[in-house]
């Protein structure tokens, strides 16, 4: 089975940004789900990689981002997701987890082929990251109950796009890690091997 990693996107967050009020209700619902995924991944020695926006704070490192989020008014959404000593942390500046970051190199060095994407925002950073993972030939799994959204209708459309156009496996978090070494494979899906026009993807 391909080696997997759990990728936690933008959950170390002060929620002091545009659309935060629209995001918060969804974020509150996914925090316990993501916390459960973190616990299960760590028990199975699945690598956990936080990829987090620097929110324009170019002189900050991941520890300062965490401290800022934990000292803010929404610390209760961050505390359950605190990175542990085994977690890896990549700082990003734009929507995709791959754009101008060392993540691709890190994943290749660790022999990781499958990414379980959780976090926020479904119709923004998760969607763009799924696309960038797909074009880099990583397998993508998105637990629908572990990604938060701003606009529910756009999030639903984004999940359909990830599944249909990017070959992602969209599932419930309870369907992950039923074995010992990674997310369980779902039923065969032609969209995972074919593009949206029905032709097999190229090399």
LINBELKA-V658250 format. One record per run of one state. SS is the DSSP state (h for helix, s for strand, l for the rest). FROM is the first residue (numbers start at 1). TO is the last residue. If there is no record, write none. Layout:
SS:FROM:TO / SS:FROM:TO
This chain:
l:1:3 / s:4:9 / l:10:19 / h:20:43 / l:44:46 / s:47:53 / l:54:61 / h:62:70 / l:71:75 / h:76:79 / l:80:87 / s:88:92 / l:93:102 / h:103:110 / l:111:113 / s:114:120 / l:121:121 / h:122:135 / l:136:138 / s:139:148 / l:149:151 / h:152:165 / l:166:168 / s:169:171 / l:172:172 / h:173:175 / l:176:189 / h:190:192 / l:193:193 / s:194:194 / l:195:199 / s:200:200 / l:201:203
